[in-house]
Amino acid sequence: MFSKIQYISQGITALEQETNIRNALQAGADWIQLRWKEGNEDQLLTLAVCIKQLCFQYGAKLIINDHVHIAKAVDATGVHLGLTDSSIRDARLLLGSKKIIGGTANSLSDVQQRIAENCDYIGLGPLRFTSTKEKLSPILGFTGYQEIIQNLRTKGTDFPPIFAIGGILLEDITLLQEMGIYGVALSGLITKQPQLIQELKNKLQWTL
């Protein structure tokens, strides 16, 4: 069973990344996605080694964003891949069957692609505008999520856990779950208010 809250790390420098992740872990985060676009691969590897140790101390899973070889090098829990990153198939060949491989989606066709690729979970979004990510994909809104989930269910399609992402607020959680979203991937909200993690967990406890 996956955690229903993913913290996608923020921070321009390695120190900011480490500080924000440490704060999230101390507040109860148990799933960290390390996403650092400002550092080069060597710097990211150094940071990943540090964060892997932190996650081990707190009993949290570590997912590396985009960089499959770094995920393998630090023996991370898995990797998250965007639509233009390495393929799910190639990542699986490198990492093996026991690692978690997640994939980004922005539309029904993206979700269907991810299902066909046998990824372990799907990050679907954005819900609304967010300044966290450059080159933001088209906004889905609640209607977009509802239409995608309904389409999958109407066709009887089995699908992996779907996480909503992109500008999500605390008050969105209940409605997203009612639609059939499994969990949420959060960045700015947890970076700014890590103390909200326990409240988020309480809202996400009930099983769909």
C-alpha positions in Angstrom: 0.0 0.0 0.0 1.4 3.4 -1.0 1.4 6.4 1.2 -1.4 8.8 0.2 0.8 11.9 0.6 3.9 12.4 -1.6 6.1 15.4 -0.8 7.8 16.7 -3.9 10.9 18.5 -2.7 11.5 22.2 -3.2 14.7 24.3 -2.9 17.1 26.1 -5.2 20.2 25.0 -3.4 21.1 21.6 -2.0 20.9 23.0 1.5 17.4 24.3 0.9 16.4 20.9 -0.5 17.8 19.1 2.5 16.3 21.5 5.0 12.8 21.3 3.4 12.9 17.5 3.2 14.1 17.2 6.8 11.3 19.5 8.0 8.7 17.4 6.1 10.1 14.1 7.5 10.1 15.5 11.1 6.4 16.5 10.5 5.5 13.0 9.5 6.1 12.7 5.8 6.8 9.1 4.7 7.1 9.5 1.0 9.7 11.9 -0.5 10.1 12.6 -4.2 13.5 14.3 -4.7 13.1 16.8 -7.4 16.0 19.2 -8.0 16.3 20.9 -11.4 19.0 23.4 -10.4 21.8 21.0 -9.6 23.9 19.0 -12.1 23.9 15.2 -12.0 27.0 15.0 -9.7 25.4 17.4 -7.3 22.1 15.6 -7.4 23.8 12.3 -6.7 25.5 13.8 -3.6 22.2 15.2 -2.4 20.4 11.9 -3.1 22.9 10.0 -1.0 22.2 12.4 1.9 18.4 12.3 1.5 18.5 8.5 1.2 20.1 8.4 4.7 17.5 10.8 6.0 14.7 8.8 4.6 16.2 5.6 6.1 16.3 7.3 9.6 12.6 8.3 9.4 11.4 5.1 7.7 10.3 7.0 4.6 10.3 6.0 0.9 12.6 7.9 -1.5 11.6 8.4 -5.1 14.0 10.1 -7.5 12.4 12.4 -10.1 13.6 11.8 -13.7 17.0 10.4 -13.0 16.8 6.6 -13.3 20.6 6.0 -13.0 20.7 8.0 -9.8 17.8 6.1 -8.3 19.7 2.9 -9.0 23.0 4.3 -7.7 21.5 5.2 -4.3 19.2 2.2 -4.2 16.1 4.5 -3.9 12.6 3.1 -3.5 11.9 4.0 -7.1 11.7 6.7 -9.7 9.1 9.1 -11.1 9.2 9.8 -14.8 7.7 12.6 -16.9 6.1 12.0 -20.3 9.3 13.1 -22.0 11.7 11.3 -19.7 13.1 7.8 -19.9 10.5 5.1 -20.8 8.8 3.1 -18.1 10.1 -0.1 -19.8 13.7 1.1 -19.8 13.5 2.1 -16.2 12.0 -1.3 -15.3 14.9 -3.1 -17.1 17.4 -1.0 -15.1 15.8 -1.0 -11.7 14.1 -4.4 -11.6 10.6 -5.5 -10.7 10.7 -4.6 -7.0 11.3 -0.8 -7.5 8.4 1.7 -7.7 8.0 3.4 -11.0 5.6 6.3 -11.3 4.6 8.3 -14.3 3.2 11.8 -15.0 -0.1 12.2 -16.9 -2.1 15.2 -18.0 -5.0 13.7 -20.0 -7.0 10.6 -20.5 -4.8 9.4 -23.3 -1.7 9.9 -21.0 -3.4 7.9 -18.3 -4.2 5.1 -20.8 -0.6 5.2 -21.9 0.7 4.9 -18.4 -1.7 2.0 -17.7 -0.4 0.2 -20.8 3.2 0.8 -19.7 2.4 -0.9 -16.3 3.6 2.0 -14.2 3.0 1.5 -10.4 1.2 4.9 -9.9 0.2 7.9 -11.9 0.7 11.6 -11.0 -2.2 13.3 -12.7 -2.5 17.1 -13.0 -2.2 19.9 -12.6 -5.4 20.6 -10.6 -4.8 24.4 -10.8 -2.0 26.8 -11.6 1.2 26.3 -9.6 4.5 28.3 -9.8 6.4 25.2 -8.7 6.8 23.8 -12.2 8.0 25.5 -15.3 6.2 24.8 -18.6 3.0 23.8 -16.8 0.7 21.5 -18.6 -3.0 22.5 -19.3 -5.0 22.9 -16.1 -7.4 19.9 -15.5 -9.5 21.3 -12.7 -11.9 19.1 -10.8 -14.0 18.5 -13.9 -11.0 17.1 -15.7 -10.2 14.6 -12.9 -13.9 13.6 -12.7 -14.2 13.0 -16.5 -11.0 10.9 -16.6 -11.9 8.7 -13.6 -15.5 8.2 -14.9 -14.2 7.2 -18.3 -11.9 4.6 -16.8 -14.6 3.2 -14.6 -17.2 3.1 -17.3 -14.9 1.1 -19.5 -14.0 -1.2 -16.6 -10.4 -0.3 -16.9 -8.2 -1.4 -14.0 -5.8 1.4 -13.1 -3.0 2.0 -10.6 -3.3 4.6 -7.7 -3.7 8.0 -9.2 -2.3 11.0 -7.3 -3.6 14.5 -7.9 -0.9 17.2 -8.3 -0.6 20.9 -8.9 -1.7 23.7 -6.6 -3.6 21.4 -4.3 -5.0 22.9 -1.0 -6.1 21.2 2.2 -9.8 21.8 1.4 -9.5 20.0 -1.9 -8.7 16.6 -0.3 -12.3 15.4 0.4 -13.6 16.2 -3.1 -10.7 14.6 -4.8 -11.1 11.4 -2.8 -14.8 11.4 -3.6 -14.0 11.5 -7.3 -11.7 8.4 -6.9 -8.3 10.0 -6.6 -6.1 7.8 -4.4 -3.8 10.5 -2.9 -2.0 13.8 -3.4 1.4 14.9 -4.4 2.3 18.2 -2.7 5.2 20.6 -2.9 4.6 24.2 -1.9 1.9 23.5 0.7 4.2 21.2 2.7 7.3 23.3 2.1 5.5 26.3 3.6 3.5 24.5 6.2 5.0 21.0 7.1 2.8 21.0 10.2 -0.2 20.3 8.0 1.0 16.8 7.2 -0.8 15.1 10.1 -4.1 16.9 9.2 -3.6 15.8 5.6 -3.1 12.2 6.7 -6.2 12.3 8.8 -8.3 13.5 5.8 -6.8 10.8 3.6 -7.1 7.9 6.1 -10.4 6.5 4.8 -10.2 3.9 2.0 -12.0 4.4 -1.2 
